[in-house]
Amino acid sequence: MQAATPALQSRLPRVGTTIFTVMSALAQETGAVNLGQGFPDFDCDPALVDHVGAAMREGQNQYPPMPGVLPLRQAVAAKMEALYGRVYDPVSEVTITAGATQAILTAVLCCVHPGDEVIVLEPCYDSYAPNIELAGGTVVRVPLTPGSFRPDFARIAAALNPKTRLFIVNSPHNPSATVWTPAEMQQLAELLAPTQTLLLSDEVYEHMVFDGVPHCSVASLPALAARAFVVSSFGKTYHVTGWKVGYVAAPAALTAEFRKVHQFNVFTVNTPVQHALARYMGNAAPYLELPAFYQRKRDLFRAGLARTRLRPLHTQGSYFQLVDYSAVSALPEAEFCQWLTREAGVAAIPVSAFYEGGFEQGLARLCFAKRDDTLQAALQRLQRL
Protein backbone atom coordinates (compact mmCIF):
# COMPACT_ATOMS: atom_id res chain seq x y z
CA MET A 1 0.00 0.00 0.00
CA GLN A 2 1.38 3.40 -1.00
CA ALA A 3 2.00 5.77 1.90
CA ALA A 4 0.04 9.01 1.95
CA THR A 5 1.95 12.19 1.25
CA PRO A 6 2.09 14.36 4.38
CA ALA A 7 0.00 17.53 4.23
CA LEU A 8 1.99 20.68 3.47
CA GLN A 9 0.84 24.13 4.48
CA SER A 10 1.72 26.42 1.58
CA ARG A 11 4.01 29.39 2.17
CA LEU A 12 2.32 31.08 -0.81
CA PRO A 13 -1.29 29.85 -0.68
CA ARG A 14 -2.62 32.48 -3.10
CA VAL A 15 0.02 31.96 -5.77
CA GLY A 16 -0.72 29.85 -8.82
CA THR A 17 0.76 29.58 -12.30
CA THR A 18 1.86 33.00 -13.55
CA ILE A 19 -0.10 34.77 -16.28
CA PHE A 20 3.05 34.74 -18.43
CA THR A 21 3.21 30.94 -18.37
CA VAL A 22 -0.53 30.65 -19.02
CA MET A 23 -0.53 32.99 -22.01
CA SER A 24 2.64 31.54 -23.53
CA ALA A 25 1.16 28.05 -23.29
CA LEU A 26 -2.05 29.29 -24.92
CA ALA A 27 -0.04 30.98 -27.69
CA GLN A 28 1.80 27.72 -28.38
CA GLU A 29 -1.43 25.72 -28.31
CA THR A 30 -3.20 28.03 -30.77
CA GLY A 31 -0.26 28.99 -32.99
CA ALA A 32 -0.62 32.64 -32.01
CA VAL A 33 2.14 35.22 -32.39
CA ASN A 34 3.43 35.51 -28.84
CA LEU A 35 3.71 39.18 -27.88
CA GLY A 36 2.87 38.28 -24.29
CA GLN A 37 5.96 37.13 -22.45
CA GLY A 38 8.81 39.64 -22.49
CA PHE A 39 11.70 38.00 -24.27
CA PRO A 40 13.31 38.54 -27.70
CA ASP A 41 12.81 36.07 -30.53
CA PHE A 42 16.12 37.10 -32.11
CA ASP A 43 19.67 36.05 -31.26
CA CYS A 44 22.30 37.92 -29.32
CA ASP A 45 25.55 39.16 -30.82
CA PRO A 46 27.53 36.08 -32.01
CA ALA A 47 30.65 37.64 -30.46
CA LEU A 48 29.11 37.21 -27.01
CA VAL A 49 28.50 33.50 -27.66
CA ASP A 50 32.09 33.19 -28.91
CA HIS A 51 33.31 34.69 -25.63
CA VAL A 52 31.38 32.02 -23.69
CA GLY A 53 32.90 29.24 -25.79
CA ALA A 54 36.37 30.69 -25.36
CA ALA A 55 35.95 30.89 -21.58
CA MET A 56 34.84 27.25 -21.47
CA ARG A 57 37.80 26.14 -23.58
CA GLU A 58 40.13 28.11 -21.30
CA GLY A 59 38.91 26.04 -18.35
CA GLN A 60 36.64 28.61 -16.70
CA ASN A 61 34.18 25.89 -15.68
CA GLN A 62 34.43 25.60 -11.89
CA TYR A 63 32.95 27.65 -9.07
CA PRO A 64 33.74 31.35 -9.33
CA PRO A 65 33.99 33.55 -6.23
CA MET A 66 30.70 33.83 -4.39
CA PRO A 67 30.12 37.54 -5.27
CA GLY A 68 31.00 36.97 -8.94
CA VAL A 69 34.20 37.10 -10.97
CA LEU A 70 36.08 40.30 -10.26
CA PRO A 71 36.52 41.44 -13.90
CA LEU A 72 32.74 41.45 -14.35
CA ARG A 73 32.15 43.31 -11.11
CA GLN A 74 34.78 45.83 -12.21
CA ALA A 75 33.05 46.24 -15.56
CA VAL A 76 29.71 46.86 -13.86
CA ALA A 77 31.23 49.43 -11.50
CA ALA A 78 32.94 51.21 -14.41
CA LYS A 79 29.69 51.35 -16.37
CA MET A 80 27.71 52.73 -13.44
CA GLU A 81 30.32 55.38 -12.72
CA ALA A 82 30.42 56.43 -16.39
CA LEU A 83 26.65 56.60 -16.79
CA TYR A 84 25.42 57.66 -13.35
CA GLY A 85 28.41 59.20 -11.58
CA ARG A 86 28.26 56.83 -8.62
CA VAL A 87 31.47 55.06 -7.62
CA TYR A 88 30.81 51.50 -6.41
CA ASP A 89 33.65 49.39 -5.04
CA PRO A 90 33.61 46.23 -7.19
CA VAL A 91 35.01 44.21 -4.29
CA SER A 92 32.51 45.17 -1.60
CA GLU A 93 29.55 46.79 -3.38
CA VAL A 94 28.77 44.80 -6.56
CA THR A 95 27.37 41.24 -6.63
CA ILE A 96 26.59 39.09 -9.65
CA THR A 97 23.27 37.24 -9.39
CA ALA A 98 21.31 34.50 -11.13
CA GLY A 99 19.14 37.03 -12.91
CA ALA A 100 17.32 40.08 -11.59
CA THR A 101 14.51 37.98 -10.10
CA GLN A 102 16.93 36.24 -7.77
CA ALA A 103 18.53 39.58 -6.98
CA ILE A 104 15.19 41.05 -5.95
CA LEU A 105 14.27 38.05 -3.80
CA THR A 106 17.66 38.11 -2.08
CA ALA A 107 17.46 41.84 -1.40
CA VAL A 108 14.02 41.42 0.17
CA LEU A 109 15.04 38.41 2.27
CA CYS A 110 18.16 40.12 3.59
CA CYS A 111 16.40 43.18 4.99
CA VAL A 112 12.68 42.48 5.54
CA HIS A 113 11.69 40.96 8.89
CA PRO A 114 8.29 39.61 9.99
CA GLY A 115 5.98 42.54 10.61
CA ASP A 116 7.91 44.96 8.38
CA GLU A 117 5.99 46.79 5.68
CA VAL A 118 7.15 47.06 2.07
CA ILE A 119 5.65 49.57 -0.35
CA VAL A 120 5.10 48.48 -3.94
CA LEU A 121 3.63 50.66 -6.66
CA GLU A 122 0.85 48.98 -8.61
CA PRO A 123 0.78 47.76 -11.30
CA CYS A 124 3.98 45.90 -10.48
CA TYR A 125 6.02 42.89 -11.54
CA ASP A 126 4.52 39.70 -10.17
CA SER A 127 7.49 38.52 -8.09
CA TYR A 128 7.53 41.47 -5.67
CA ALA A 129 4.60 40.52 -3.43
CA PRO A 130 5.47 36.80 -3.07
CA ASN A 131 9.05 37.76 -2.19
CA ILE A 132 7.81 40.04 0.57
CA GLU A 133 5.41 37.39 1.88
CA LEU A 134 8.18 34.78 1.98
CA ALA A 135 10.17 37.17 4.18
CA GLY A 136 7.19 37.56 6.52
CA GLY A 137 6.65 41.17 5.52
CA THR A 138 3.42 42.99 4.76
CA VAL A 139 2.81 44.23 1.24
CA VAL A 140 1.55 47.83 1.11
CA ARG A 141 0.19 48.59 -2.35
CA VAL A 142 0.15 52.18 -3.57
CA PRO A 143 -1.41 52.67 -7.02
CA LEU A 144 0.31 54.64 -9.71
CA THR A 145 -1.99 57.27 -11.20
CA PRO A 146 -4.45 55.49 -13.56
CA GLY A 147 -4.00 56.55 -17.15
CA SER A 148 -0.59 58.19 -16.80
CA PHE A 149 1.03 55.68 -14.41
CA ARG A 150 2.96 58.52 -12.73
CA PRO A 151 3.81 58.24 -9.01
CA ASP A 152 1.23 59.70 -6.63
CA PHE A 153 3.44 61.23 -3.96
CA ALA A 154 0.57 62.15 -1.68
CA ARG A 155 -0.40 58.48 -1.48
CA ILE A 156 3.22 57.41 -1.10
CA ALA A 157 3.68 59.86 1.78
CA ALA A 158 0.51 58.58 3.43
CA ALA A 159 1.76 54.98 3.20
CA LEU A 160 5.17 55.67 4.74
CA ASN A 161 5.40 55.01 8.47
CA PRO A 162 7.94 53.71 11.02
CA LYS A 163 7.16 50.12 9.98
CA THR A 164 8.10 50.77 6.34
CA ARG A 165 11.31 48.79 5.91
CA LEU A 166 11.59 48.86 2.12
CA PHE A 167 10.27 50.78 -0.87
CA ILE A 168 10.39 49.18 -4.34
CA VAL A 169 10.65 51.37 -7.42
CA ASN A 170 10.81 50.18 -11.04
CA SER A 171 11.91 52.47 -13.88
CA PRO A 172 11.62 52.05 -16.83
CA HIS A 173 8.41 50.49 -15.66
CA ASN A 174 6.92 47.11 -16.43
CA PRO A 175 4.12 47.01 -17.52
CA SER A 176 3.32 50.69 -18.22
CA ALA A 177 6.53 51.66 -20.08
CA THR A 178 6.78 54.94 -18.14
CA VAL A 179 10.14 56.37 -17.02
CA TRP A 180 10.62 58.27 -13.78
CA THR A 181 11.93 61.81 -14.21
CA PRO A 182 14.83 63.31 -12.23
CA ALA A 183 12.29 65.54 -10.47
CA GLU A 184 10.24 62.52 -9.41
CA MET A 185 13.35 60.75 -8.12
CA GLN A 186 14.30 63.88 -6.19
CA GLN A 187 10.82 64.03 -4.69
CA LEU A 188 11.19 60.39 -3.60
CA ALA A 189 14.55 61.24 -2.03
CA GLU A 190 12.94 64.05 -0.03
CA LEU A 191 10.15 61.75 1.17
CA LEU A 192 12.56 59.05 2.29
CA ALA A 193 15.18 61.40 3.81
CA PRO A 194 13.73 61.51 7.35
CA THR A 195 13.05 57.76 7.40
CA GLN A 196 15.06 54.55 7.89
CA THR A 197 13.37 53.02 4.82
CA LEU A 198 15.60 51.15 2.39
CA LEU A 199 15.11 51.28 -1.37
CA LEU A 200 15.09 48.52 -3.97
CA SER A 201 15.40 49.92 -7.49
CA ASP A 202 14.50 47.52 -10.29
CA GLU A 203 16.32 48.97 -13.32
CA VAL A 204 16.40 45.97 -15.66
CA TYR A 205 15.25 48.09 -18.62
CA GLU A 206 17.78 50.86 -17.91
CA HIS A 207 19.12 50.89 -21.48
CA MET A 208 15.69 50.94 -23.14
CA VAL A 209 14.71 54.61 -23.00
CA PHE A 210 13.40 56.61 -25.95
CA ASP A 211 13.11 60.02 -27.55
CA GLY A 212 16.38 61.23 -26.06
CA VAL A 213 15.12 60.99 -22.47
CA PRO A 214 17.87 59.51 -20.28
CA HIS A 215 17.31 56.86 -17.66
CA CYS A 216 17.45 58.40 -14.19
CA SER A 217 19.07 55.73 -12.07
CA VAL A 218 18.71 55.76 -8.31
CA ALA A 219 22.51 55.49 -8.36
CA SER A 220 22.71 59.04 -9.74
CA LEU A 221 21.14 60.58 -6.61
CA PRO A 222 23.47 60.26 -3.59
CA ALA A 223 20.62 60.48 -1.09
CA LEU A 224 18.89 57.50 -2.72
CA ALA A 225 22.00 55.50 -3.61
CA ALA A 226 23.05 55.51 0.05
CA ARG A 227 19.97 53.44 0.98
CA ALA A 228 19.45 51.45 -2.22
CA PHE A 229 19.91 48.05 -3.79
CA VAL A 230 20.17 48.82 -7.52
CA VAL A 231 19.26 45.80 -9.67
CA SER A 232 19.86 45.28 -13.38
CA SER A 233 19.93 42.44 -15.92
CA PHE A 234 22.46 41.32 -18.51
CA GLY A 235 19.72 39.14 -19.97
CA LYS A 236 17.56 42.13 -20.87
CA THR A 237 20.47 44.27 -22.06
CA TYR A 238 22.19 41.69 -24.27
CA HIS A 239 19.14 39.70 -25.53
CA VAL A 240 20.04 36.58 -23.49
CA THR A 241 17.16 36.27 -21.02
CA GLY A 242 17.71 32.51 -20.75
CA TRP A 243 21.18 32.99 -19.30
CA LYS A 244 19.65 34.42 -16.10
CA VAL A 245 22.52 36.67 -15.05
CA GLY A 246 22.08 40.04 -13.35
CA TYR A 247 23.70 42.15 -10.69
CA VAL A 248 23.12 44.25 -7.59
CA ALA A 249 25.03 47.39 -6.63
CA ALA A 250 24.61 48.65 -3.07
CA PRO A 251 26.61 50.33 -0.30
CA ALA A 252 29.04 47.99 1.47
CA ALA A 253 26.91 47.55 4.59
CA LEU A 254 23.87 46.57 2.53
CA THR A 255 25.95 44.35 0.24
CA ALA A 256 27.35 42.48 3.24
CA GLU A 257 23.82 41.55 4.33
CA PHE A 258 22.78 40.79 0.75
CA ARG A 259 25.66 38.34 0.35
CA LYS A 260 24.77 36.51 3.56
CA VAL A 261 21.55 35.41 1.86
CA HIS A 262 22.99 35.16 -1.66
CA GLN A 263 25.59 32.59 -0.60
CA PHE A 264 22.88 30.24 0.67
CA ASN A 265 20.12 30.64 -1.91
CA VAL A 266 22.28 30.44 -5.05
CA PHE A 267 25.91 30.75 -3.83
CA THR A 268 27.29 31.80 -7.20
CA VAL A 269 26.55 32.15 -10.91
CA ASN A 270 27.55 30.52 -14.22
CA THR A 271 31.33 30.91 -14.51
CA PRO A 272 32.02 30.99 -18.28
CA VAL A 273 29.09 33.34 -18.89
CA GLN A 274 30.47 35.75 -16.29
CA HIS A 275 33.88 35.80 -17.96
CA ALA A 276 32.24 36.25 -21.37
CA LEU A 277 30.15 39.19 -20.15
CA ALA A 278 33.22 40.83 -18.60
CA ARG A 279 35.05 40.69 -21.92
CA TYR A 280 32.03 41.82 -23.90
CA MET A 281 31.49 44.84 -21.63
CA GLY A 282 34.88 46.15 -22.72
CA ASN A 283 32.89 47.62 -25.61
CA ALA A 284 30.18 50.02 -24.42
CA ALA A 285 28.52 50.31 -27.84
CA PRO A 286 26.03 47.41 -27.42
CA TYR A 287 24.29 49.00 -24.44
CA LEU A 288 24.80 52.61 -25.55
CA GLU A 289 23.12 51.78 -28.89
CA LEU A 290 20.24 49.88 -27.32
CA PRO A 291 17.88 52.89 -27.01
CA ALA A 292 18.04 53.50 -30.78
CA PHE A 293 17.71 49.77 -31.50
CA TYR A 294 14.49 49.43 -29.52
CA GLN A 295 13.10 52.85 -30.43
CA ARG A 296 13.11 51.77 -34.08
CA LYS A 297 11.12 48.67 -33.14
CA ARG A 298 8.77 50.69 -30.97
CA ASP A 299 8.11 53.16 -33.79
CA LEU A 300 7.60 50.39 -36.36
CA PHE A 301 5.13 48.68 -34.04
CA ARG A 302 3.25 51.86 -33.14
CA ALA A 303 2.96 52.82 -36.80
CA GLY A 304 1.30 49.47 -37.46
CA LEU A 305 -0.98 49.81 -34.42
CA ALA A 306 -2.19 53.14 -35.81
CA ARG A 307 -3.89 51.11 -38.54
CA THR A 308 -5.79 49.01 -35.98
CA ARG A 309 -8.64 49.76 -33.58
CA LEU A 310 -6.26 49.40 -30.66
CA ARG A 311 -5.09 52.70 -29.14
CA PRO A 312 -1.43 52.65 -28.08
CA LEU A 313 -0.49 54.51 -24.91
CA HIS A 314 2.75 56.49 -24.75
CA THR A 315 5.86 54.30 -24.40
CA GLN A 316 8.86 56.01 -22.79
CA GLY A 317 10.97 52.97 -21.97
CA SER A 318 11.20 49.16 -21.69
CA TYR A 319 10.16 46.96 -24.62
CA PHE A 320 6.45 46.93 -23.81
CA GLN A 321 3.52 48.69 -25.39
CA LEU A 322 0.17 49.14 -23.63
CA VAL A 323 -2.94 49.31 -25.78
CA ASP A 324 -6.46 50.43 -24.97
CA TYR A 325 -8.80 47.91 -26.59
CA SER A 326 -12.11 49.60 -25.69
CA ALA A 327 -12.93 50.20 -29.36
CA VAL A 328 -12.67 46.46 -29.99
CA SER A 329 -14.23 44.79 -26.95
CA ALA A 330 -15.88 45.33 -23.58
CA LEU A 331 -14.50 42.07 -22.16
CA PRO A 332 -12.49 42.13 -18.93
CA GLU A 333 -8.76 42.20 -19.59
CA ALA A 334 -7.96 38.55 -18.90
CA GLU A 335 -10.87 37.36 -21.03
CA PHE A 336 -9.96 39.78 -23.81
CA CYS A 337 -6.36 38.53 -23.91
CA GLN A 338 -7.53 34.94 -24.16
CA TRP A 339 -10.00 35.93 -26.89
CA LEU A 340 -7.28 37.85 -28.73
CA THR A 341 -4.99 34.82 -28.59
CA ARG A 342 -7.61 32.34 -29.77
CA GLU A 343 -9.51 34.46 -32.29
CA ALA A 344 -6.98 37.00 -33.57
CA GLY A 345 -3.87 34.87 -33.15
CA VAL A 346 -1.87 37.35 -31.06
CA ALA A 347 -0.99 36.71 -27.40
CA ALA A 348 -0.99 39.62 -24.95
CA ILE A 349 -0.91 40.07 -21.17
CA PRO A 350 -3.77 41.70 -19.22
CA VAL A 351 -2.55 44.70 -17.22
CA SER A 352 -4.99 43.67 -14.46
CA ALA A 353 -2.62 40.75 -13.72
CA PHE A 354 -0.15 43.27 -12.30
CA TYR A 355 -2.64 44.37 -9.61
CA GLU A 356 -3.78 42.48 -6.53
CA GLY A 357 -7.30 41.31 -7.22
CA GLY A 358 -7.19 42.86 -10.67
CA PHE A 359 -8.04 46.40 -11.71
CA GLU A 360 -9.89 46.78 -14.97
CA GLN A 361 -8.81 49.59 -17.30
CA GLY A 362 -9.37 47.95 -20.69
CA LEU A 363 -5.62 47.62 -21.25
CA ALA A 364 -3.36 44.87 -22.58
CA ARG A 365 0.43 44.68 -22.69
CA LEU A 366 2.27 43.73 -25.88
CA CYS A 367 6.01 43.09 -26.26
CA PHE A 368 7.88 44.53 -29.26
CA ALA A 369 11.24 42.84 -28.52
CA LYS A 370 10.70 40.72 -31.62
CA ARG A 371 12.04 40.36 -35.14
CA ASP A 372 10.49 42.79 -37.61
CA ASP A 373 8.77 39.94 -39.45
CA THR A 374 7.23 38.75 -36.16
CA LEU A 375 5.89 42.24 -35.47
CA GLN A 376 4.53 42.56 -39.00
CA ALA A 377 2.80 39.18 -38.74
CA ALA A 378 1.17 40.26 -35.47
CA LEU A 379 0.16 43.62 -36.91
CA GLN A 380 -1.48 42.01 -39.93
CA ARG A 381 -3.63 39.95 -37.58
CA LEU A 382 -4.46 42.90 -35.34
CA GLN A 383 -5.47 45.02 -38.32
CA ARG A 384 -8.28 42.55 -38.99
CA LEU A 385 -9.95 43.26 -35.65
N, C-alpha and C positions, 0 to 999 in steps of 0.2 A: 504494500500500500504506500502510495506517495505521500510524503509528509507535507503538511500545509505550510505555505509560506507565511512567516510571521507578519502581522500587521505593521505597517509603517506609517507614522504620522508625517505628512508632507511638510517640508520646510517652506514650500511655495504652493499652498493649496489652490490658489486662484490662477496659477500659471498653466497654460496649455501650450499647444503647438503655436509658434509665432505666425503672424499673418504673412510674413515673407515666405515661410516654408509652404503655407497653404496655397498662396497664389502662384508660386513657382511650380508646385505640383499640378495645379489646375492648368497652368499654361502648357506644361508638358503633355498633360492628358488630352488637351484640346487642340494642340498644335498652334497655339496663339503666339504672337510676338511678345516676348517677355520684357516689358518695360517696368515691371514691378520691382524686383529685387535689385539693389544698387550695386551692380558690378559690371565692368566692361565686357564686351564680347569680342574684343580685339586683343592682340598680343602686346606684350611689353617690348621694349627695345631689345633686340637680339644681343646687344653688347652686355646687357645686364645678365642674361642667361649664360653668356660665355664666361663672365666673371664667376658665376656660381660653379660652373664646371671646372674652371681653373683652380678655384679654392679647394674643391674636392680632390682634384688630382695632386695638389700640393700637400695633401694630408690633413686639411683643416676639417676633420670629421669627428673629433672628440669633444667632450664638454668644454665650452668656453668659460671664462669667468662669470660668476653669478650675475653681476650687473650688466654684462655684455662685453664684447670685445672692445678694447680701448680705442682703436682707430675709428670705429663707428661712433662711439660716444664723443670722440673729438670732432668728428665731422658734424654731428648734430649740434654740438656747442658752437662750432664756427658758423654754421648756418644761422642759428638763432641770434648770435651776436651781430652778424652782418645784416640780417633783416629787421631785427627788433631792438637792437642795442643793449640787450641784456647779456651779461657775461655769466655763463654757467660753468662751474668746474666740472669737466668731464669725468673726473675721478669720483667726486662725492655728490654730484647733483644731476646726473643723467643716467637713466636706466633703460635698457632695451627690453621690450616686453613681447609676449606672444600675441601681438595685435593690440589695437586700442581697446577692444572689449575687455581683455584681461587686465589692461592697465587701469581701466575705470573701476573694475571690481576690486582690484588690489588697493587702489587709493581709498575707496570707500571702506573696505575692511580694516585698513590700517588706522583709520581715524574716527570712525563712527562707533559709538558704544550704545548698548541698549538704553533706550529712553531719549537718545539724541534725536534732534529733528534735522532733516535735510530738505532744503528747498529745491524743487525742480520746476522748470518753466514749461508748461504744456502748450502745444503738443511737444512731446519729447521722445527721444530714442527709447526703444522698449526695454533695454537692459537696466536703465537707471533704477527704477523702482524695485525690481527683484534684488538688485545688489544691496540696496539700502535695507530691505527686509531681511536679507540673509545676515546682515550685520546687527540686526535687532533695532535698527533705527526706525523713525517714523517719517514717512514721506509727506511733505507739505507741498501741495500742488498750487502753483500760482499761474493763472492763464496769461499767455501773451495776448495782446490786443487782437480780438477777432478782426479778420479782414487785412490788417497790416502786419500782424505778427510782431509788432514792436514791443519792447519791454514796458510794462506798466509799473513805474517806480513807486507809485502810491501803494499799490498792492504788495509790492516787494517789501517796502518799508513796514507795512502792517504785519507781514508774516515774520519778519525778523524779531527774535527775542532771545533771552539768555540761553535757551535750549538749542538754538540753531548752531549746529556743529559745522555744517557744510552747505555750500551753495554751489549748484551745478549750472554752468553756462555753456552754451554750444553756439559757436559762430565760426564760419558760415553754418546756418542752421538746417538741420534735417528734422522735419520735412519741408519747411516753408521756403527755404532758399533765401532767407533774409540774412543780412550781414550787420552786425553791431557797429555803430559809428564810434569814433574816438570820444565824442561827447557822452554817449551812452555808457561807455566803459568808465569814463571819469565819474559819471554820476553813480555808478555801481561802487567805485572806489570810495566815494564820499559816504555812501550808505554803510559800507562795511568798516570804515575807519575806526569807529568807536567800539567795535565788536571784537570778539575772539573767533569769529566765524572763518573757517578755511574755505578755499575756493578750488573747485575742480573745473578746469577749462578744457572742453572737448573741441579740439581744433583740427579734426581729421581732414577737413576740406580747406585747410588754410591756403592752399595754392590754387583754389578754384574760385576766383573773384573776378568780377567783370566790369566793363565800362570804365576802366581806369581807377576804380575804387580799391584802395589797398585793404588788405586784411589787417585789422587791429588786434594784434595778439595781446592777451593778458600780460605776456612777458614784457611788452613795451611800456607798461605802466608800473613803476617801482612799487607803488603802494599795493597793487594787486599781486605782482609777481612775488612779493615777500610772503604771501599767504597761500600761494597757488601751486597745485599740481597741473602742469600744462601737458596735455596728451595730444599726440599726433600719430599718423599712420603712414608707413612706407607703402603699404598695400594700396591705399587710395592714391598716393602721389605718383607711384610708378606703375600703375595698372597691374598689380600682382596681389589682388585681394586674397587669393588662396594661400599665399605664403604666410599670412598672419604674423607680421612683424610690425611693431610700433615702438613708441618710446614715451617716457615721462621725464620732464625736466621740472625740478623743484628745489627749493633751498635745502641745504645739507641736512638740517634737522628733520625736515619732512621726508627727505629721501631716505634717511636712516630708518625711519619707521616704515616707509613703503617697502624697503628691501627686506625687512623682517618678515613681512607677509609674502612678498614675491618669491623668496627662496624656498618657501614651503608649498606654494600653490602651483608653481611652474618651474622653479629653480633657475632655469636658464633657457636660451632660445637658440634655434637652428644655427649651428656654427658656420657652415660654408656660406649661407645666405647673408649672415652678418658681415663676413669679410667681403663678399661681393658688393653689398650695399655701401660699405666704406669706400671701396675703390670707385664705385660709380658716382658717389657724391663728390668726388674730386672735380667733377664738371657740374657747375650750377645750372647750366642751360636747361636740362630737362624739367626742373621745377620752376625756373623763372619763366619758361615758355608755356607752362601749363595753363595760365589764364587765357591766353590767346587761343590755345588748342581747344579748350572747352567752350570758350565764347563763340567760336565758329560753329560748333555743334549746337549750342543753345540757339543761336540765331537761325540756323537751318531748320531746326525743329519748330521754333516759334513761327517762322514764316509758313511752314506747312500747316500748323495749327490754325493760323489765320484763315485757312480755307475750310475749316471745320466749324461745327456748332459748339465746340468746346472753347471756353474763354480762358486763355492763359493769364495767370497772375504774374506780377513782376518777379524776375529771377535775378538776384544780386550775386549769388554764390552757390557753391556745391554743384552737383550734376543732376539736380532734380528740378522738375517743373510741375507746379500745381496748376490744375485746371478746374474751372467752375463748369459743371455739367448741367446746370439748371435748365438750359435750353434744350437739352436732350431727354432728360428723365427727372422724375420726382422721387425715384427710389432712394432709400437710405444708402449711405456711402458703401457699406460692405456689400449690399445686394447689387448696387450698380456695378461695382468692380467685378463681381462674379458674372453679371450679365454681359458686361463689356468683354470679358475674357471668352465667354461661351459664344456670344452672338456676333461680336465684332472682330474677335480674334486678336485682341490686344489686352495684355495683362497690366493692371495698375494696382496701386495700394490705396485703400481708403484712409484719408487723413484722420478719421475718427478713431482708428486703431492706435493713434499716438496719444490719446486721451484716456484717462481712467473712466470706464463706463461709457465711453464714446461721447462725441459731441458733434452733432450733425451740422455741417455747413455747405453740403453739396459740393465737396471738393475731393479730387483724387490726385495722387502723386504719380508722376511718370518719370522714368530715368532716361536721360539722353546720353549716357556714357556707352554709346553703341556705335557700331560701324554706320557709315552713311547709308548703306543699302538697307540695313536693319531699320533705321529711322524712316527711310522712304517707304519701306514695306508697311510699317505701322501707320504712317500718315495716310497712305492710300486706303487702308481699312477704316481709319477714323473719318476720312472725308466722305464715307458712305453713310455715316450716321444721320 
